[in-house]
Amino acid sequence: MKRIIIAVATALPVLAAQAAPPAAGTTKLAMDVELGLWEVTSAGGMSGASPIPASVMAQLPPDQLAKVQAAMAKQNQAQKYKQCMTPEKLNKGFVRREHGGDDSNCQMNVKTNTSTEFAATQVCTAQKDNMDYTANIHFNLSGRHTAHGTVDVTLKQADGRTTVIHRTIDAQWLGSDCGTITDIQAEK
């Protein structure tokens, strides 16, 4: 879980844009998006307690702590990145499972899954990380080349501290050729 929490702090917009996979055993994503290169803008903020427990922050080396604190300070700023959407990514849904992908403690309630709209709530209960979270995800397509959405996440730590994350996502298709971008590339 430490890697997930650090990823939240350092790459929140990327995670937010990809926050909701269809859970195992559910229908695959039905949104009719154009494959290829997309430019994504993520804006919003984070409030409440730090999503990284103080005990974890205390264990970070000074250079890594500085990077995490700097990344968290930027979370209320708009961020842009480019993403290459492939058939494989579309079939997996919106999430990258860098942490290993154990969804055994998560439940996905897909409310809408059409060619133009996706809405779901994912609830994950604490395991060894002692943190629960609820994510409400809603995306709409305006044709095959423009998407808009929101992601609202509430993290609850075992000690009762809560973090609330809200992001709006705007995405525009740039073309079918992803060039050298194979996954996600943040704009500098």
C-alpha positions as CSV (number, residue, x, y, z in Angstrom):
1,M,0.0,0.0,0.0
2,K,2.9,2.4,0.6
3,R,3.5,2.4,-3.2
4,I,-0.1,3.1,-3.9
5,I,-0.2,6.0,-1.4
6,I,3.0,7.5,-2.9
7,A,1.6,7.1,-6.3
8,V,-1.5,9.0,-5.2
9,A,0.6,11.8,-4.0
10,T,2.9,11.9,-7.0
11,A,0.6,11.0,-9.9
12,L,-2.9,11.9,-8.7
13,P,-4.1,13.3,-12.0
14,V,-3.0,10.2,-13.9
15,L,-4.8,8.0,-11.3
16,A,-7.8,10.1,-11.3
17,A,-8.1,10.0,-15.1
18,Q,-7.9,6.2,-14.8
19,A,-9.7,5.7,-11.6
20,A,-12.4,3.2,-12.4
21,P,-11.9,-0.2,-13.9
22,P,-14.7,-2.6,-14.5
23,A,-14.1,-5.0,-11.6
24,A,-13.4,-8.6,-12.3
25,G,-16.5,-10.3,-13.6
26,T,-18.3,-7.2,-14.8
27,T,-19.0,-5.9,-18.3
28,K,-16.1,-4.4,-20.2
29,L,-16.0,-0.6,-20.8
30,A,-18.6,0.3,-23.5
31,M,-17.5,3.9,-24.2
32,D,-17.0,4.4,-27.9
33,V,-13.7,6.4,-27.8
34,E,-11.3,6.9,-30.6
35,L,-8.1,5.0,-30.2
36,G,-4.8,6.9,-30.4
37,L,-3.2,9.9,-28.8
38,W,-5.3,11.9,-26.3
39,E,-4.4,15.1,-24.4
40,V,-5.8,15.1,-20.9
41,T,-6.2,18.0,-18.5
42,S,-6.9,17.2,-14.9
43,A,-7.8,20.0,-12.4
44,G,-9.1,20.0,-8.9
45,G,-7.8,19.6,-5.4
46,M,-7.2,17.6,-2.3
47,S,-8.4,18.5,1.2
48,G,-8.3,17.1,4.7
49,A,-5.5,15.0,6.1
50,S,-2.5,14.0,4.1
51,P,-3.2,10.7,2.2
52,I,0.1,9.4,3.4
53,P,0.2,8.4,7.0
54,A,2.7,10.3,9.2
55,S,4.4,7.0,10.0
56,V,5.1,6.4,6.3
57,M,6.3,10.0,5.8
58,A,8.7,9.6,8.7
59,Q,10.3,6.6,7.1
60,L,11.0,8.3,3.7
61,P,14.6,9.4,3.0
62,P,14.9,13.2,2.9
63,D,15.1,13.4,-0.9
64,Q,12.0,11.2,-1.4
65,L,10.1,13.1,1.3
66,A,10.9,16.4,-0.5
67,K,9.6,15.0,-3.8
68,V,6.4,13.7,-2.2
69,Q,5.8,17.0,-0.4
70,A,6.4,19.0,-3.6
71,A,4.1,16.7,-5.6
72,M,1.3,17.0,-3.0
73,A,1.6,20.8,-3.1
74,K,0.9,20.8,-6.8
75,Q,-2.3,18.7,-6.5
76,N,-4.5,21.7,-6.5
77,Q,-3.0,22.9,-9.9
78,A,-4.3,21.9,-13.3
79,Q,-2.0,19.3,-14.9
80,K,-1.8,18.1,-18.5
81,Y,-0.5,14.9,-20.0
82,K,-0.8,12.8,-23.1
83,Q,-2.0,9.3,-23.2
84,C,-2.0,6.6,-25.9
85,M,-5.3,4.8,-25.8
86,T,-5.1,1.2,-27.2
87,P,-7.7,-1.6,-27.5
88,E,-6.0,-3.3,-24.6
89,K,-6.3,-0.3,-22.3
90,L,-9.9,0.2,-23.3
91,N,-10.7,-3.4,-22.5
92,K,-9.0,-3.1,-19.0
93,G,-11.0,0.0,-18.1
94,F,-9.5,3.2,-16.7
95,V,-7.0,1.9,-14.1
96,R,-3.3,0.9,-14.3
97,R,-2.5,-1.8,-11.8
98,E,1.1,-1.0,-11.0
99,H,0.5,-2.2,-7.4
100,G,-0.4,-5.7,-8.4
101,G,-4.1,-5.3,-8.9
102,D,-5.6,-7.1,-5.9
103,D,-9.2,-6.2,-6.0
104,S,-10.3,-8.8,-3.5
105,N,-11.4,-6.1,-1.0
106,C,-13.0,-3.9,-3.6
107,Q,-16.5,-3.7,-4.9
108,M,-17.4,-1.9,-8.1
109,N,-21.0,-0.7,-8.7
110,V,-21.3,0.3,-12.3
111,K,-24.3,2.6,-12.6
112,T,-24.0,3.5,-16.3
113,N,-21.9,1.8,-19.0
114,T,-22.9,3.0,-22.4
115,S,-21.2,4.2,-25.6
116,T,-21.3,7.8,-24.3
117,E,-21.3,7.6,-20.5
118,F,-19.6,5.7,-17.7
119,A,-20.6,6.1,-14.0
120,A,-19.5,3.9,-11.2
121,T,-18.7,3.8,-7.5
122,Q,-15.8,1.7,-6.3
123,V,-15.4,0.9,-2.5
124,C,-12.3,-0.8,-1.2
125,T,-12.0,-1.8,2.5
126,A,-8.9,-1.8,4.5
127,Q,-6.5,-4.6,4.4
128,K,-2.9,-4.4,5.5
129,D,-2.7,-0.7,4.7
130,N,-5.5,0.2,7.1
131,M,-7.1,2.6,4.7
132,D,-10.6,2.4,3.1
133,Y,-11.5,4.4,0.0
134,T,-14.6,5.2,-2.0
135,A,-14.3,6.6,-5.6
136,N,-17.2,8.1,-7.5
137,I,-16.4,8.2,-11.2
138,H,-18.4,9.8,-14.0
139,F,-17.3,10.3,-17.6
140,N,-19.2,11.6,-20.7
141,L,-18.2,11.5,-24.3
142,S,-19.1,14.3,-26.7
143,G,-18.6,12.3,-29.9
144,R,-15.6,10.0,-30.1
145,H,-13.0,12.8,-29.7
146,T,-13.9,14.6,-26.6
147,A,-14.4,13.4,-23.0
148,H,-15.3,15.1,-19.7
149,G,-15.5,13.7,-16.3
150,T,-15.2,13.9,-12.6
151,V,-13.5,11.7,-10.0
152,D,-14.3,12.1,-6.3
153,V,-12.3,10.0,-3.9
154,T,-12.6,9.8,-0.1
155,L,-9.7,8.0,1.7
156,K,-10.3,7.0,5.4
157,Q,-7.4,6.0,7.4
158,A,-7.6,3.6,10.4
159,D,-6.9,6.5,12.8
160,G,-10.1,8.3,11.5
161,R,-8.2,10.9,9.3
162,T,-9.9,11.6,6.0
163,T,-8.7,12.9,2.7
164,V,-11.0,14.1,0.0
165,I,-9.8,14.4,-3.6
166,H,-11.8,16.0,-6.4
167,R,-10.6,16.1,-10.0
168,T,-12.3,17.2,-13.2
169,I,-11.0,15.6,-16.3
170,D,-11.2,17.0,-19.9
171,A,-9.7,15.0,-22.7
172,Q,-9.3,15.7,-26.4
173,W,-8.3,13.2,-29.1
174,L,-5.2,14.4,-31.0
175,G,-4.9,11.7,-33.6
176,S,-4.6,8.0,-34.3
177,D,-0.8,8.0,-34.2
178,C,0.7,8.0,-30.7
179,G,4.2,8.6,-32.0
180,T,6.7,7.8,-29.2
181,I,4.1,7.8,-26.4
182,T,3.3,4.3,-25.4
183,D,1.5,5.0,-22.2
184,I,1.2,8.3,-20.3
185,Q,3.5,11.3,-20.6
186,A,3.2,14.3,-18.4
187,E,3.6,17.7,-20.0
188,K,6.4,19.8,-18.5
